[in-house]
Amino acid sequence: MSMMSMRLPDELSQQLEALAVATGRTKSYLAGQAIRAFVEQEAWQIKEIKAALQEADAGDFASDEEVAALSAKWQAP
């Protein structure tokens, strides 16, 4: 496991401390969980963007009819 230090604004540090006390967890644990969630979300978005770009490069677009059908499906009655 590697070690990392970081600077936080005082207000955020105080909020993290309060959350650690309230949950019975360490600030390090909570920060690690937050970073993990952020990294997973960003990795998912990048993966989906790359897949969409590949589809676009391959010319895999919805037809006008498909877009109209989808739009009609979600129109309010």
C-alpha positions in Angstrom: 0.0 0.0 0.0 1.4 3.4 -0.9 1.3 6.6 1.2 0.2 10.0 0.0 -0.2 13.3 1.7 -2.4 16.1 0.5 -3.5 19.6 1.4 -7.2 20.3 2.1 -9.0 23.5 2.8 -9.6 23.9 6.5 -13.4 23.7 6.1 -13.1 20.4 4.1 -10.6 19.0 6.7 -13.0 19.8 9.5 -15.9 18.2 7.6 -13.8 15.1 7.1 -12.9 15.0 10.7 -16.6 15.3 11.8 -17.6 12.5 9.4 -14.8 10.3 10.7 -16.0 10.8 14.3 -19.6 10.3 13.3 -18.9 7.0 11.5 -16.2 5.7 13.7 -13.8 5.5 10.7 -10.5 7.2 10.2 -10.0 10.2 8.0 -7.6 8.2 5.9 -10.2 5.4 5.3 -12.9 7.9 4.3 -10.5 9.8 2.0 -9.5 6.5 0.4 -13.1 5.6 -0.2 -13.8 9.0 -1.7 -10.8 8.7 -4.0 -11.8 5.2 -5.0 -15.3 6.2 -5.9 -14.0 9.2 -7.9 -11.5 7.1 -9.8 -14.1 4.4 -10.6 -16.6 7.0 -11.9 -14.0 8.8 -14.0 -12.7 5.5 -15.5 -16.3 4.4 -16.3 -16.9 7.7 -18.1 -13.7 7.6 -20.1 -14.4 4.0 -21.1 -17.9 5.0 -22.3 -16.6 8.0 -24.2 -14.0 6.0 -26.0 -16.6 3.4 -26.9 -18.9 6.2 -28.2 -16.1 7.7 -30.3 -15.4 4.3 -31.8 -19.0 3.9 -32.8 -19.0 7.4 -34.3 -15.8 6.8 -36.2 -17.4 3.6 -37.6 -20.4 5.6 -38.7 -22.7 3.8 -36.3 -25.4 6.5 -35.8 -29.1 6.4 -35.2 -31.3 7.1 -38.2 -33.7 10.0 -38.2 -36.5 7.6 -37.8 -34.9 6.0 -34.7 -34.3 9.3 -33.1 -37.9 10.4 -33.8 -39.3 7.2 -32.4 -37.2 7.6 -29.2 -38.2 11.2 -28.9 -41.9 10.3 -29.3 -41.6 7.6 -26.7 -40.4 10.1 -24.1 -42.8 12.9 -24.9 -45.2 13.9 -22.2 -48.8 12.7 -23.0 
